[in-house]
Amino acid sequence: METTEEGISDWRKKIDALDEQLVQLINQRAGAALAIGALKHQGQLPVYEPKREQAVFEHVRRVNQGPLPDHEIQHIFERIMDVMRSLQRRDQ
Amino acid sequence: METTEEGISDWRKKIDALDEQLVQLINQRAGAALAIGALKHQGQLPVYEPKREQAVFEHVRRVNQGPLPDHEIQHIFERIMDVMRSLQRRDQ
């Protein structure tokens, strides 16, 4: 029978694999944000667009099927959006 | 030729698709965190383990290939870990 420690260790291996996928997807998202930043810069459009940020939050809440509640999903995406915005600014 | 607005709109569709994958993976991670939380509760182990959190940050920095710098990846995972910890606490 598996001990508590072995059980935790097995779940952590699964988490590590998920984290590797998350890092990749977040970086793909950052690449897309940089492309948008370049287009905005070229078109002299503002980096910060509150309406788009709201649309992103509504979208992730809508597709969320848990176990995380919608507000916690949004909480994570608020940080993601902060990071993307600072990346776009730094790239100008 | 594509206008700036069309270009931005295309990238946003790609971002929306990435966000749907991110929501799914984050929830899979939450499911694993809940399983660990239950094992910890059963074994009377503490929810907060600073060493494990440090190992998660080191891992995501190590596998990061950009364009996001390591500290921004960690910044996002700090929020993810906050959310996971509050989920584990709420589940007791």
N, CA and C atoms of all chains as a GROMACS GRO file, in nm:
protein
  552
    1MET      N    1   0.084  -0.121   0.000
    1MET     CA    2   0.000   0.000   0.000
    1MET      C    3   0.088   0.125   0.000
    2GLU      N    4   0.040   0.224  -0.072
    2GLU     CA    5   0.116   0.348  -0.086
    2GLU      C    6   0.111   0.430   0.042
    3THR      N    7   0.227   0.483   0.084
    3THR     CA    8   0.226   0.573   0.199
    3THR      C    9   0.177   0.711   0.157
    4THR      N   10   0.144   0.793   0.256
    4THR     CA   11   0.103   0.932   0.229
    4THR      C   12   0.211   1.005   0.151
    5GLU      N   13   0.338   0.986   0.192
    5GLU     CA   14   0.449   1.054   0.125
    5GLU      C   15   0.460   1.012  -0.021
    6GLU      N   16   0.443   0.881  -0.047
    6GLU     CA   17   0.449   0.833  -0.186
    6GLU      C   18   0.334   0.890  -0.268
    7GLY      N   19   0.217   0.896  -0.205
    7GLY     CA   20   0.100   0.952  -0.275
    7GLY      C   21   0.125   1.097  -0.312
    8ILE      N   22   0.175   1.175  -0.218
    8ILE     CA   23   0.204   1.317  -0.243
    8ILE      C   24   0.310   1.330  -0.352
    9SER      N   25   0.412   1.247  -0.344
    9SER     CA   26   0.520   1.253  -0.443
    9SER      C   27   0.468   1.223  -0.585
   10ASP      N   28   0.377   1.126  -0.597
   10ASP     CA   29   0.318   1.094  -0.729
   10ASP      C   30   0.240   1.213  -0.785
   11TRP      N   31   0.158   1.275  -0.699
   11TRP     CA   32   0.080   1.391  -0.745
   11TRP      C   33   0.173   1.506  -0.784
   12ARG      N   34   0.284   1.518  -0.713
   12ARG     CA   35   0.377   1.629  -0.745
   12ARG      C   36   0.443   1.609  -0.881
   13LYS      N   37   0.467   1.482  -0.915
   13LYS     CA   38   0.522   1.456  -1.050
   13LYS      C   39   0.421   1.500  -1.156
   14LYS      N   40   0.293   1.472  -1.131
   14LYS     CA   41   0.189   1.515  -1.227
   14LYS      C   42   0.185   1.668  -1.235
   15ILE      N   43   0.196   1.732  -1.118
   15ILE     CA   44   0.195   1.880  -1.116
   15ILE      C   45   0.315   1.935  -1.193
   16ASP      N   46   0.432   1.875  -1.174
   16ASP     CA   47   0.551   1.924  -1.245
   16ASP      C   48   0.531   1.916  -1.397
   17ALA      N   49   0.469   1.807  -1.443
   17ALA     CA   50   0.443   1.792  -1.587
   17ALA      C   51   0.342   1.898  -1.634
   18LEU      N   52   0.239   1.924  -1.553
   18LEU     CA   53   0.142   2.030  -1.588
   18LEU      C   54   0.210   2.166  -1.592
   19ASP      N   55   0.300   2.190  -1.496
   19ASP     CA   56   0.369   2.320  -1.492
   19ASP      C   57   0.453   2.342  -1.618
   20GLU      N   58   0.514   2.235  -1.668
   20GLU     CA   59   0.594   2.251  -1.791
   20GLU      C   60   0.504   2.292  -1.908
   21GLN      N   61   0.385   2.233  -1.915
   21GLN     CA   62   0.291   2.272  -2.020
   21GLN      C   63   0.243   2.416  -1.998
   22LEU      N   64   0.219   2.452  -1.873
   22LEU     CA   65   0.173   2.588  -1.842
   22LEU      C   66   0.278   2.691  -1.884
   23VAL      N   67   0.405   2.664  -1.853
   23VAL     CA   68   0.513   2.758  -1.890
   23VAL      C   69   0.516   2.776  -2.042
   24GLN      N   70   0.501   2.666  -2.115
   24GLN     CA   71   0.501   2.675  -2.262
   24GLN      C   72   0.384   2.758  -2.314
   25LEU      N   73   0.265   2.730  -2.262
   25LEU     CA   74   0.145   2.803  -2.310
   25LEU      C   75   0.152   2.950  -2.273
   26ILE      N   76   0.199   2.980  -2.152
   26ILE     CA   77   0.210   3.120  -2.110
   26ILE      C   78   0.309   3.193  -2.201
   27ASN      N   79   0.416   3.125  -2.238
   27ASN     CA   80   0.513   3.188  -2.329
   27ASN      C   81   0.457   3.203  -2.471
   28GLN      N   82   0.375   3.109  -2.514
   28GLN     CA   83   0.309   3.127  -2.645
   28GLN      C   84   0.216   3.248  -2.639
   29ARG      N   85   0.148   3.262  -2.526
   29ARG     CA   86   0.060   3.378  -2.507
   29ARG      C   87   0.142   3.507  -2.509
   30ALA      N   88   0.259   3.503  -2.445
   30ALA     CA   89   0.347   3.621  -2.443
   30ALA      C   90   0.394   3.655  -2.585
   31GLY      N   91   0.423   3.554  -2.665
   31GLY     CA   92   0.464   3.578  -2.804
   31GLY      C   93   0.352   3.649  -2.881
   32ALA      N   94   0.229   3.606  -2.859
   32ALA     CA   95   0.114   3.669  -2.925
   32ALA      C   96   0.095   3.812  -2.874
   33ALA      N   97   0.115   3.831  -2.744
   33ALA     CA   98   0.103   3.967  -2.686
   33ALA      C   99   0.209   4.060  -2.745
   34LEU      N  100   0.329   4.007  -2.767
   34LEU     CA  101   0.435   4.088  -2.828
   34LEU      C  102   0.398   4.126  -2.971
   35ALA      N  103   0.340   4.032  -3.045
   35ALA     CA  104   0.297   4.062  -3.183
   35ALA      C  105   0.190   4.171  -3.183
   36ILE      N  106   0.096   4.161  -3.089
   36ILE     CA  107  -0.008   4.265  -3.078
   36ILE      C  108   0.055   4.398  -3.037
   37GLY      N  109   0.150   4.392  -2.943
   37GLY     CA  110   0.219   4.515  -2.899
   37GLY      C  111   0.287   4.585  -3.016
   38ALA      N  112   0.349   4.507  -3.104
   38ALA     CA  113   0.418   4.565  -3.220
   38ALA      C  114   0.317   4.629  -3.315
   39LEU      N  115   0.204   4.562  -3.335
   39LEU     CA  116   0.099   4.619  -3.423
   39LEU      C  117   0.043   4.748  -3.362
   40LYS      N  118   0.022   4.747  -3.232
   40LYS     CA  119  -0.030   4.867  -3.164
   40LYS      C  120   0.069   4.983  -3.176
   41HIS      N  121   0.196   4.951  -3.158
   41HIS     CA  122   0.302   5.052  -3.165
   41HIS      C  123   0.302   5.115  -3.305
   42GLN      N  124   0.298   5.027  -3.404
   42GLN     CA  125   0.295   5.068  -3.545
   42GLN      C  126   0.171   5.154  -3.575
   43GLY      N  127   0.057   5.116  -3.518
   43GLY     CA  128  -0.067   5.191  -3.543
   43GLY      C  129  -0.092   5.302  -3.441
   44GLN      N  130   0.009   5.323  -3.353
   44GLN     CA  131  -0.002   5.425  -3.246
   44GLN      C  132  -0.128   5.408  -3.160
   45LEU      N  133  -0.157   5.283  -3.129
   45LEU     CA  134  -0.272   5.251  -3.044
   45LEU      C  135  -0.223   5.229  -2.900
   46PRO      N  136  -0.310   5.254  -2.801
   46PRO     CA  137  -0.267   5.238  -2.661
   46PRO      C  138  -0.244   5.091  -2.622
   47VAL      N  139  -0.142   5.066  -2.538
   47VAL     CA  140  -0.113   4.930  -2.490
   47VAL      C  141  -0.227   4.881  -2.400
   48TYR      N  142  -0.270   4.969  -2.311
   48TYR     CA  143  -0.370   4.927  -2.213
   48TYR      C  144  -0.511   4.948  -2.269
   49GLU      N  145  -0.585   4.838  -2.280
   49GLU     CA  146  -0.723   4.846  -2.330
   49GLU      C  147  -0.815   4.776  -2.231
   50PRO      N  148  -0.873   4.853  -2.138
   50PRO     CA  149  -0.955   4.793  -2.032
   50PRO      C  150  -1.068   4.704  -2.085
   51LYS      N  151  -1.127   4.741  -2.200
   51LYS     CA  152  -1.237   4.660  -2.254
   51LYS      C  153  -1.189   4.521  -2.295
   52ARG      N  154  -1.072   4.514  -2.357
   52ARG     CA  155  -1.016   4.384  -2.395
   52ARG      C  156  -0.984   4.301  -2.270
   53GLU      N  157  -0.930   4.367  -2.167
   53GLU     CA  158  -0.899   4.292  -2.044
   53GLU      C  159  -1.028   4.234  -1.984
   54GLN      N  160  -1.134   4.314  -1.983
   54GLN     CA  161  -1.262   4.264  -1.932
   54GLN      C  162  -1.311   4.145  -2.014
   55ALA      N  163  -1.294   4.154  -2.147
   55ALA     CA  164  -1.338   4.045  -2.235
   55ALA      C  165  -1.259   3.917  -2.206
   56VAL      N  166  -1.129   3.932  -2.176
   56VAL     CA  167  -1.046   3.815  -2.142
   56VAL      C  168  -1.098   3.751  -2.012
   57PHE      N  169  -1.128   3.833  -1.912
   57PHE     CA  170  -1.177   3.779  -1.784
   57PHE      C  171  -1.313   3.710  -1.803
   58GLU      N  172  -1.401   3.773  -1.881
   58GLU     CA  173  -1.532   3.712  -1.905
   58GLU      C  174  -1.517   3.578  -1.976
   59HIS      N  175  -1.425   3.575  -2.072
   59HIS     CA  176  -1.403   3.452  -2.148
   59HIS      C  177  -1.353   3.338  -2.059
   60VAL      N  178  -1.252   3.366  -1.976
   60VAL     CA  179  -1.197   3.258  -1.894
   60VAL      C  180  -1.296   3.214  -1.787
   61ARG      N  181  -1.378   3.305  -1.737
   61ARG     CA  182  -1.482   3.266  -1.642
   61ARG      C  183  -1.586   3.177  -1.711
   62ARG      N  184  -1.618   3.212  -1.834
   62ARG     CA  185  -1.722   3.138  -1.907
   62ARG      C  186  -1.678   2.995  -1.938
   63VAL      N  187  -1.549   2.977  -1.973
   63VAL     CA  188  -1.502   2.843  -2.010
   63VAL      C  189  -1.458   2.761  -1.888
   64ASN      N  190  -1.454   2.824  -1.771
   64ASN     CA  191  -1.410   2.754  -1.651
   64ASN      C  192  -1.510   2.648  -1.607
   65GLN      N  193  -1.460   2.527  -1.587
   65GLN     CA  194  -1.547   2.420  -1.539
   65GLN      C  195  -1.503   2.367  -1.403
   66GLY      N  196  -1.415   2.442  -1.335
   66GLY     CA  197  -1.373   2.406  -1.202
   66GLY      C  198  -1.267   2.295  -1.200
   67PRO      N  199  -1.219   2.254  -1.083
   67PRO     CA  200  -1.270   2.285  -0.949
   67PRO      C  201  -1.244   2.428  -0.900
   68LEU      N  202  -1.159   2.505  -0.965
   68LEU     CA  203  -1.136   2.642  -0.918
   68LEU      C  204  -1.261   2.726  -0.945
   69PRO      N  205  -1.302   2.805  -0.844
   69PRO     CA  206  -1.414   2.897  -0.869
   69PRO      C  207  -1.372   3.007  -0.968
   70ASP      N  208  -1.473   3.064  -1.036
   70ASP     CA  209  -1.447   3.166  -1.138
   70ASP      C  210  -1.358   3.281  -1.087
   71HIS      N  211  -1.383   3.325  -0.964
   71HIS     CA  212  -1.306   3.442  -0.918
   71HIS      C  213  -1.158   3.407  -0.898
   72GLU      N  214  -1.127   3.281  -0.870
   72GLU     CA  215  -0.986   3.243  -0.854
   72GLU      C  216  -0.919   3.230  -0.990
   73ILE      N  217  -0.993   3.182  -1.089
   73ILE     CA  218  -0.941   3.179  -1.226
   73ILE      C  219  -0.911   3.323  -1.270
   74GLN      N  220  -1.005   3.412  -1.244
   74GLN     CA  221  -0.982   3.552  -1.282
   74GLN      C  222  -0.861   3.610  -1.208
   75HIS      N  223  -0.847   3.574  -1.081
   75HIS     CA  224  -0.736   3.622  -0.998
   75HIS      C  225  -0.602   3.585  -1.064
   76ILE      N  226  -0.592   3.463  -1.115
   76ILE     CA  227  -0.469   3.419  -1.184
   76ILE      C  228  -0.452   3.497  -1.315
   77PHE      N  229  -0.560   3.514  -1.389
   77PHE     CA  230  -0.549   3.586  -1.517
   77PHE      C  231  -0.520   3.736  -1.498
   78GLU      N  232  -0.559   3.791  -1.384
   78GLU     CA  233  -0.522   3.931  -1.357
   78GLU      C  234  -0.370   3.944  -1.352
   79ARG      N  235  -0.304   3.847  -1.289
   79ARG     CA  236  -0.158   3.848  -1.282
   79ARG      C  237  -0.099   3.825  -1.422
   80ILE      N  238  -0.156   3.732  -1.496
   80ILE     CA  239  -0.107   3.706  -1.633
   80ILE      C  240  -0.116   3.833  -1.717
   81MET      N  241  -0.228   3.904  -1.707
   81MET     CA  242  -0.246   4.027  -1.786
   81MET      C  243  -0.148   4.137  -1.743
   82ASP      N  244  -0.122   4.146  -1.613
   82ASP     CA  245  -0.023   4.243  -1.563
   82ASP      C  246   0.113   4.216  -1.627
   83VAL      N  247   0.151   4.088  -1.628
   83VAL     CA  248   0.282   4.050  -1.681
   83VAL      C  249   0.287   4.077  -1.832
   84MET      N  250   0.180   4.047  -1.903
   84MET     CA  251   0.178   4.067  -2.048
   84MET      C  252   0.189   4.217  -2.081
   85ARG      N  253   0.119   4.298  -2.002
   85ARG     CA  254   0.121   4.443  -2.026
   85ARG      C  255   0.262   4.498  -2.005
   86SER      N  256   0.328   4.451  -1.900
   86SER     CA  257   0.463   4.503  -1.875
   86SER      C  258   0.561   4.454  -1.983
   87LEU      N  259   0.536   4.335  -2.037
   87LEU     CA  260   0.619   4.284  -2.148
   87LEU      C  261   0.600   4.371  -2.272
   88GLN      N  262   0.476   4.405  -2.303
   88GLN     CA  263   0.447   4.490  -2.421
   88GLN      C  264   0.512   4.627  -2.407
   89ARG      N  265   0.508   4.681  -2.286
   89ARG     CA  266   0.567   4.815  -2.262
   89ARG      C  267   0.718   4.811  -2.278
   90ARG      N  268   0.779   4.702  -2.224
   90ARG     CA  269   0.925   4.692  -2.227
   90ARG      C  270   0.977   4.675  -2.370
   91ASP      N  271   0.889   4.618  -2.454
   91ASP     CA  272   0.931   4.586  -2.590
   91ASP      C  273   0.931   4.707  -2.684
   92GLN      N  274   0.877   4.820  -2.638
   92GLN     CA  275   0.868   4.937  -2.729
   92GLN      C  276   1.005   4.999  -2.753
   93MET      N  277  -0.433   4.346  -4.836
   93MET     CA  278  -0.342   4.352  -4.720
   93MET      C  279  -0.421   4.369  -4.589
   94GLU      N  280  -0.372   4.301  -4.487
   94GLU     CA  281  -0.442   4.301  -4.358
   94GLU      C  282  -0.424   4.436  -4.287
   95THR      N  283  -0.532   4.490  -4.231
   95THR     CA  284  -0.520   4.613  -4.152
   95THR      C  285  -0.465   4.578  -4.014
   96THR      N  286  -0.421   4.682  -3.944
   96THR     CA  287  -0.373   4.665  -3.805
   96THR      C  288  -0.483   4.600  -3.720
   97GLU      N  289  -0.606   4.648  -3.736
   97GLU     CA  290  -0.718   4.593  -3.656
   97GLU      C  291  -0.739   4.444  -3.685
   98GLU      N  292  -0.732   4.407  -3.812
   98GLU     CA  293  -0.749   4.266  -3.847
   98GLU      C  294  -0.634   4.181  -3.789
   99GLY      N  295  -0.515   4.236  -3.796
   99GLY     CA  296  -0.399   4.165  -3.741
   99GLY      C  297  -0.417   4.142  -3.592
  100ILE      N  298  -0.458   4.246  -3.520
  100ILE     CA  299  -0.479   4.234  -3.375
  100ILE      C  300  -0.590   4.132  -3.347
  101SER      N  301  -0.696   4.140  -3.424
  101SER     CA  302  -0.810   4.048  -3.404
  101SER      C  303  -0.768   3.902  -3.425
  102ASP      N  304  -0.684   3.876  -3.524
  102ASP     CA  305  -0.635   3.739  -3.547
  102ASP      C  306  -0.552   3.688  -3.428
  103TRP      N  307  -0.462   3.773  -3.380
  103TRP     CA  308  -0.381   3.732  -3.265
  103TRP      C  309  -0.469   3.708  -3.142
  104ARG      N  310  -0.574   3.788  -3.129
  104ARG     CA  311  -0.662   3.771  -3.011
  104ARG      C  312  -0.736   3.638  -3.016
  105LYS      N  313  -0.769   3.594  -3.137
  105LYS     CA  314  -0.833   3.460  -3.148
  105LYS      C  315  -0.736   3.353  -3.101
  106LYS      N  316  -0.608   3.368  -3.139
  106LYS     CA  317  -0.508   3.270  -3.093
  106LYS      C  318  -0.495   3.275  -2.940
  107ILE      N  319  -0.495   3.397  -2.886
  107ILE     CA  320  -0.485   3.411  -2.739
  107ILE      C  321  -0.606   3.347  -2.671
  108ASP      N  322  -0.726   3.367  -2.725
  108ASP     CA  323  -0.846   3.307  -2.664
  108ASP      C  324  -0.834   3.154  -2.660
  109ALA      N  325  -0.781   3.096  -2.768
  109ALA     CA  326  -0.764   2.950  -2.773
  109ALA      C  327  -0.660   2.906  -2.669
  110LEU      N  328  -0.551   2.982  -2.656
  110LEU     CA  329  -0.450   2.951  -2.554
  110LEU      C  330  -0.510   2.962  -2.414
  111ASP      N  331  -0.592   3.064  -2.392
  111ASP     CA  332  -0.653   3.084  -2.259
  111ASP      C  333  -0.743   2.966  -2.222
  112GLU      N  334  -0.812   2.910  -2.321
  112GLU     CA  335  -0.898   2.794  -2.290
  112GLU      C  336  -0.812   2.676  -2.245
  113GLN      N  337  -0.698   2.657  -2.311
  113GLN     CA  338  -0.607   2.550  -2.268
  113GLN      C  339  -0.550   2.580  -2.129
  114LEU      N  340  -0.517   2.706  -2.105
  114LEU     CA  341  -0.461   2.745  -1.974
  114LEU      C  342  -0.563   2.718  -1.862
  115VAL      N  343  -0.689   2.755  -1.885
  115VAL     CA  344  -0.792   2.732  -1.783
  115VAL      C  345  -0.802   2.583  -1.752
  116GLN      N  346  -0.799   2.500  -1.856
  116GLN     CA  347  -0.806   2.355  -1.834
  116GLN      C  348  -0.688   2.302  -1.754
  117LEU      N  349  -0.567   2.344  -1.792
  117LEU     CA  350  -0.447   2.295  -1.722
  117LEU      C  351  -0.442   2.344  -1.578
  118ILE      N  352  -0.481   2.470  -1.557
  118ILE     CA  353  -0.481   2.525  -1.420
  118ILE      C  354  -0.579   2.446  -1.334
  119ASN      N  355  -0.693   2.410  -1.392
  119ASN     CA  356  -0.790   2.330  -1.316
  119ASN      C  357  -0.742   2.187  -1.292
  120GLN      N  358  -0.667   2.131  -1.388
  120GLN     CA  359  -0.608   1.999  -1.363
  120GLN      C  360  -0.508   2.009  -1.247
  121ARG      N  361  -0.433   2.120  -1.248
  121ARG     CA  362  -0.338   2.143  -1.139
  121ARG      C  363  -0.412   2.156  -1.006
  122ALA      N  364  -0.525   2.225  -1.008
  122ALA     CA  365  -0.606   2.243  -0.886
  122ALA      C  366  -0.658   2.108  -0.837
  123GLY      N  367  -0.698   2.020  -0.929
  123GLY     CA  368  -0.744   1.887  -0.892
  123GLY      C  369  -0.633   1.809  -0.821
  124ALA      N  370  -0.512   1.820  -0.873
  124ALA     CA  371  -0.397   1.753  -0.811
  124ALA      C  372  -0.367   1.814  -0.673
  125ALA      N  373  -0.379   1.948  -0.664
  125ALA     CA  374  -0.355   2.015  -0.535
  125ALA      C  375  -0.458   1.970  -0.431
  126LEU      N  376  -0.582   1.951  -0.476
  126LEU     CA  377  -0.686   1.904  -0.383
  126LEU      C  378  -0.656   1.762  -0.335
  127ALA      N  379  -0.605   1.678  -0.425
  127ALA     CA  380  -0.569   1.541  -0.388
  127ALA      C  381  -0.456   1.543  -0.285
  128ILE      N  382  -0.358   1.630  -0.307
  128ILE     CA  383  -0.248   1.643  -0.210
  128ILE      C  384  -0.300   1.699  -0.078
  129GLY      N  385  -0.390   1.798  -0.088
  129GLY     CA  386  -0.449   1.856   0.034
  129GLY      C  387  -0.519   1.750   0.118
  130ALA      N  388  -0.590   1.660   0.051
  130ALA     CA  389  -0.662   1.554   0.123
  130ALA      C  390  -0.563   1.458   0.190
  131LEU      N  391  -0.454   1.424   0.118
  131LEU     CA  392  -0.352   1.336   0.177
  131LEU      C  393  -0.284   1.403   0.297
  132LYS      N  394  -0.258   1.533   0.282
  132LYS     CA  395  -0.195   1.606   0.394
  132LYS      C  396  -0.286   1.610   0.515
  133HIS      N  397  -0.415   1.633   0.488
  133HIS     CA  398  -0.513   1.640   0.596
  133HIS      C  399  -0.518   1.506   0.671
  134GLN      N  400  -0.524   1.399   0.592
  134GLN     CA  401  -0.527   1.263   0.645
  134GLN      C  402  -0.400   1.234   0.727
  135GLY      N  403  -0.285   1.279   0.678
  135GLY     CA  404  -0.157   1.254   0.746
  135GLY      C  405  -0.122   1.363   0.845
  136GLN      N  406  -0.214   1.458   0.868
  136GLN     CA  407  -0.192   1.572   0.959
  136GLN      C  408  -0.063   1.648   0.927
  137LEU      N  409  -0.041   1.668   0.798
  137LEU     CA  410   0.076   1.743   0.751
  137LEU      C  411   0.035   1.887   0.721
  138PRO      N  412   0.128   1.984   0.732
  138PRO     CA  413   0.091   2.124   0.707
  138PRO      C  414   0.063   2.151   0.559
  139VAL      N  415  -0.036   2.238   0.531
  139VAL     CA  416  -0.070   2.276   0.393
  139VAL      C  417   0.045   2.356   0.331
  140TYR      N  418   0.099   2.448   0.407
  140TYR     CA  419   0.203   2.536   0.353
  140TYR      C  420   0.340   2.474   0.370
  141GLU      N  421   0.407   2.448   0.258
  141GLU     CA  422   0.542   2.391   0.263
  141GLU      C  423   0.635   2.480   0.181
  142PRO      N  424   0.703   2.573   0.247
  142PRO     CA  425   0.786   2.669   0.174
  142PRO      C  426   0.890   2.602   0.083
  143LYS      N  427   0.945   2.490   0.126
  143LYS     CA  428   1.047   2.422   0.043
  143LYS      C  429   0.989   2.373  -0.088
  144ARG      N  430   0.869   2.318  -0.083
  144ARG     CA  431   0.804   2.271  -0.206
  144ARG      C  432   0.773   2.391  -0.297
  145GLU      N  433   0.729   2.502  -0.239
  145GLU     CA  434   0.700   2.620  -0.322
  145GLU      C  435   0.828   2.667  -0.392
  146GLN      N  436   0.938   2.668  -0.319
  146GLN     CA  437   1.066   2.708  -0.381
  146GLN      C  438   1.104   2.612  -0.494
  147ALA      N  439   1.079   2.483  -0.472
  147ALA     CA  440   1.112   2.383  -0.576
  147ALA      C  441   1.027   2.407  -0.701
  148VAL      N  442   0.900   2.445  -0.682
  148VAL     CA  443   0.812   2.475  -0.797
  148VAL      C  444   0.868   2.595  -0.874
  149PHE      N  445   0.907   2.699  -0.803
  149PHE     CA  446   0.960   2.819  -0.870
  149PHE      C  447   1.090   2.786  -0.945
  150GLU      N  448   1.178   2.709  -0.880
  150GLU     CA  449   1.304   2.673  -0.947
  150GLU      C  450   1.276   2.591  -1.072
  151HIS      N  451   1.180   2.502  -1.063
  151HIS     CA  452   1.146   2.416  -1.176
  151HIS      C  453   1.094   2.499  -1.294
  152VAL      N  454   0.999   2.590  -1.268
  152VAL     CA  455   0.941   2.666  -1.380
  152VAL      C  456   1.044   2.763  -1.440
  153ARG      N  457   1.133   2.815  -1.357
  153ARG     CA  458   1.240   2.900  -1.410
  153ARG      C  459   1.334   2.817  -1.499
  154ARG      N  460   1.362   2.696  -1.455
  154ARG     CA  461   1.457   2.610  -1.528
  154ARG      C  462   1.402   2.570  -1.665
  155VAL      N  463   1.272   2.542  -1.672
  155VAL     CA  464   1.215   2.497  -1.801
  155VAL      C  465   1.173   2.615  -1.889
  156ASN      N  466   1.178   2.736  -1.836
  156ASN     CA  467   1.137   2.854  -1.913
  156ASN      C  468   1.233   2.882  -2.029
  157GLN      N  469   1.177   2.895  -2.149
  157GLN     CA  470   1.260   2.928  -2.265
  157GLN      C  471   1.219   3.062  -2.325
  158GLY      N  472   1.141   3.141  -2.251
  158GLY     CA  473   1.104   3.274  -2.297
  158GLY      C  474   0.992   3.270  -2.401
  159PRO      N  475   0.949   3.388  -2.450
  159PRO     CA  476   1.009   3.520  -2.433
  159PRO      C  477   0.994   3.583  -2.294
  160LEU      N  478   0.910   3.529  -2.207
  160LEU     CA  479   0.899   3.589  -2.074
  160LEU      C  480   1.026   3.562  -1.994
  161PRO      N  481   1.078   3.666  -1.926
  161PRO     CA  482   1.194   3.642  -1.839
  161PRO      C  483   1.154   3.555  -1.719
  162ASP      N  484   1.253   3.486  -1.663
  162ASP     CA  485   1.227   3.395  -1.550
  162ASP      C  486   1.149   3.460  -1.437
  163HIS      N  487   1.184   3.584  -1.404
  163HIS     CA  488   1.117   3.645  -1.286
  163HIS      C  489   0.969   3.671  -1.315
  164GLU      N  490   0.932   3.690  -1.441
  164GLU     CA  491   0.790   3.712  -1.473
  164GLU      C  492   0.713   3.579  -1.471
  165ILE      N  493   0.780   3.473  -1.514
  165ILE     CA  494   0.719   3.339  -1.502
  165ILE      C  495   0.694   3.309  -1.354
  166GLN      N  496   0.796   3.336  -1.273
  166GLN     CA  497   0.779   3.312  -1.129
  166GLN      C  498   0.667   3.397  -1.071
  167HIS      N  499   0.658   3.521  -1.117
  167HIS     CA  500   0.555   3.614  -1.070
  167HIS      C  501   0.415   3.554  -1.093
  168ILE      N  502   0.395   3.494  -1.211
  168ILE     CA  503   0.266   3.430  -1.241
  168ILE      C  504   0.246   3.307  -1.151
  169PHE      N  505   0.351   3.227  -1.133
  169PHE     CA  506   0.336   3.107  -1.050
  169PHE      C  507   0.319   3.140  -0.901
  170GLU      N  508   0.367   3.256  -0.858
  170GLU     CA  509   0.340   3.295  -0.719
  170GLU      C  510   0.189   3.311  -0.698
  171ARG      N  511   0.122   3.371  -0.797
  171ARG     CA  512  -0.024   3.385  -0.787
  171ARG      C  513  -0.092   3.248  -0.795
  172ILE      N  514  -0.045   3.163  -0.885
  172ILE     CA  515  -0.103   3.029  -0.897
  172ILE      C  516  -0.091   2.954  -0.763
  173MET      N  517   0.026   2.964  -0.700
  173MET     CA  518   0.047   2.894  -0.572
  173MET      C  519  -0.042   2.952  -0.461
  174ASP      N  520  -0.059   3.085  -0.462
  174ASP     CA  521  -0.150   3.147  -0.363
  174ASP      C  522  -0.291   3.089  -0.376
  175VAL      N  523  -0.336   3.080  -0.502
  175VAL     CA  524  -0.472   3.032  -0.528
  175VAL      C  525  -0.484   2.884  -0.487
  176MET      N  526  -0.383   2.804  -0.519
  176MET     CA  527  -0.386   2.661  -0.485
  176MET      C  528  -0.390   2.642  -0.333
  177ARG      N  529  -0.312   2.723  -0.262
  177ARG     CA  530  -0.308   2.710  -0.116
  177ARG      C  531  -0.443   2.745  -0.056
  178SER      N  532  -0.506   2.850  -0.108
  178SER     CA  533  -0.636   2.888  -0.050
  178SER      C  534  -0.741   2.782  -0.085
  179LEU      N  535  -0.728   2.718  -0.200
  179LEU     CA  536  -0.819   2.608  -0.237
  179LEU      C  537  -0.802   2.489  -0.141
  180GLN      N  538  -0.677   2.454  -0.111
  180GLN     CA  539  -0.650   2.342  -0.019
  180GLN      C  540  -0.706   2.371   0.120
  181ARG      N  541  -0.692   2.497   0.164
  181ARG     CA  542  -0.741   2.535   0.298
  181ARG      C  543  -0.893   2.527   0.304
  182ARG      N  544  -0.956   2.576   0.194
  182ARG     CA  545  -1.103   2.581   0.192
  182ARG      C  546  -1.163   2.440   0.190
  183ASP      N  547  -1.086   2.346   0.138
  183ASP     CA  548  -1.137   2.210   0.119
  183ASP      C  549  -1.134   2.126   0.248
  184GLN      N  550  -1.072   2.177   0.356
  184GLN     CA  551  -1.060   2.096   0.478
  184GLN      C  552  -1.193   2.085   0.550
   0.00000   0.00000   0.00000
